[in-house]
């Protein structure tokens, strides 16, 4: 499987993060162009791949995870606890035949990402 996928986990609560908007952009010249926005489902994943395998191209990409809205809506989280607002992850596709999985592990005060499988 090629293309780009993601999922979001609320590490503060130890569960998937549903309802998070993710903006997917591609670098064209010196400008980031928004390709689409998606929302995570109950499993913290998107219903479709961020980028389908047949659409994968060598290039620079960006995922903006709108976690601040998620934490504001989540019961028991004070505004003062939200240190990270909307982390952006920029990465490159260097081989369109490979799969690029970009998970987001988030809490009100931190986030972590890595290249998953």
Secondary structure, DSSP 8 states (H G I E B T S, - for coil): --EEE-BEEETTTTEE--S-EEEEEEEETTEEEEEEEEE--TTSB-SS-SB-GGG--SEEEEEEE-HHHHHHHSTT--GGG------EEEEEES-TTSEEEEEEEEETTEEEEEEE-
